[in-house]
Amino acid sequence: MDSRYTTDQQQVLADMARGDSVRRRETSTLVAPGTGVSAHAVTVKSLVHRNVYSVCAVVFGDPGAPPDEIGEPVEATNLAESCHDEGTLPEGACAIMLRLGEQYVFYAKP
């Protein structure tokens, strides 16, 4: 095994032991046979801050009918918009939302 790899892993463990794990936030997604990333259709309820929106999961019924909201709204980040500018998605916009780690994300262009 590469000694640099071992040294890096020891550094990570030392940082975590000192309580420095707040700076190190890692996210991973496991996709294997029989598992997958769960996705939900959502509509935008409102802008929270910059590219973060309040969204609610929806189910589609009859063609042409508005979707029915299910569950409680959650905050999700729109990856199509910059985190430096205020978001411009209109209320009611539809998207597909994924949960990655502890974050909800979606991609919808204004």
C-alpha positions as CSV (number, residue, x, y, z in Angstrom):
1,M,0.0,0.0,0.0
2,D,1.2,3.5,-0.8
3,S,2.6,5.2,2.3
4,R,1.1,8.5,1.2
5,Y,-2.4,6.9,1.3
6,T,-1.8,5.6,4.8
7,T,-0.5,9.0,5.9
8,D,-3.5,10.8,4.4
9,Q,-5.9,8.4,6.1
10,Q,-4.1,8.9,9.5
11,Q,-4.4,12.7,9.0
12,V,-8.2,12.4,8.4
13,L,-8.6,10.3,11.5
14,A,-6.5,12.7,13.6
15,D,-8.6,15.7,12.3
16,M,-11.8,13.9,13.2
17,A,-10.5,13.0,16.7
18,R,-9.7,16.7,17.3
19,G,-13.2,17.7,16.4
20,D,-12.1,19.2,13.1
21,S,-14.6,17.0,11.2
22,V,-17.0,20.0,10.8
23,R,-14.7,21.3,8.0
24,R,-14.7,17.9,6.3
25,R,-18.2,17.2,4.9
26,E,-18.2,14.4,2.4
27,T,-21.1,13.0,0.5
28,S,-21.4,9.7,-1.3
29,T,-24.1,8.0,-3.2
30,L,-24.3,4.2,-3.5
31,V,-25.8,2.8,-6.7
32,A,-25.7,-1.0,-7.0
33,P,-28.0,-3.7,-8.4
34,G,-31.2,-3.6,-6.5
35,T,-30.6,-0.1,-5.1
36,G,-30.6,3.3,-6.7
37,V,-31.0,7.0,-6.2
38,S,-34.6,8.0,-5.4
39,A,-36.1,10.7,-7.5
40,H,-39.3,12.7,-7.0
41,A,-41.3,15.1,-9.2
42,V,-41.6,18.4,-7.4
43,T,-43.0,21.9,-7.9
44,V,-41.4,25.0,-6.6
45,K,-43.3,26.7,-3.8
46,S,-41.1,29.7,-3.1
47,L,-37.5,31.0,-3.2
48,V,-35.7,30.6,0.1
49,H,-32.3,32.1,-0.6
50,R,-30.1,32.5,-3.7
51,N,-30.5,29.1,-5.5
52,V,-32.3,27.3,-2.7
53,Y,-36.0,26.8,-3.0
54,S,-38.9,25.4,-1.0
55,V,-40.3,22.5,-3.1
56,C,-43.1,20.0,-2.6
57,A,-43.3,16.5,-4.0
58,V,-46.2,15.9,-6.5
59,V,-48.0,13.1,-8.2
60,F,-49.5,13.5,-11.7
61,G,-53.1,12.3,-12.3
62,D,-55.2,12.8,-15.4
63,P,-53.5,14.4,-18.4
64,G,-53.9,18.1,-18.4
65,A,-54.9,18.3,-14.7
66,P,-52.6,20.0,-12.2
67,P,-50.4,17.7,-10.1
68,D,-51.4,16.9,-6.6
69,E,-49.0,17.8,-3.8
70,I,-48.0,15.1,-1.3
71,G,-45.9,15.5,1.8
72,E,-44.4,18.5,3.4
73,P,-42.3,21.1,1.5
74,V,-38.5,20.7,1.8
75,E,-35.6,22.9,0.8
76,A,-33.7,21.9,-2.3
77,T,-30.8,23.5,-4.2
78,N,-31.2,24.2,-7.9
79,L,-27.9,23.2,-9.6
80,A,-28.8,25.1,-12.8
81,E,-28.4,28.5,-11.0
82,S,-25.4,30.1,-9.5
83,C,-25.1,30.1,-5.7
84,H,-23.9,33.7,-6.1
85,D,-27.0,35.2,-7.6
86,E,-30.7,35.3,-6.5
87,G,-32.8,32.5,-8.0
88,T,-35.3,33.3,-10.8
89,L,-37.5,30.1,-11.0
90,P,-41.2,31.0,-10.9
91,E,-43.6,29.5,-8.4
92,G,-45.1,26.3,-9.8
93,A,-42.1,25.3,-11.9
94,C,-41.7,21.5,-12.1
95,A,-38.5,19.5,-11.7
96,I,-37.1,16.2,-10.7
97,M,-35.5,16.2,-7.3
98,L,-32.8,13.8,-6.0
99,R,-31.5,13.3,-2.5
100,L,-27.8,13.1,-2.4
101,G,-26.4,12.5,1.1
102,E,-28.2,15.0,3.4
103,Q,-29.1,17.4,0.6
104,Y,-31.9,17.7,-1.9
105,V,-30.9,18.9,-5.3
106,F,-32.7,19.5,-8.7
107,Y,-31.8,21.0,-12.0
108,A,-34.3,23.4,-13.6
109,K,-33.4,26.2,-15.9
110,P,-35.5,29.4,-15.5
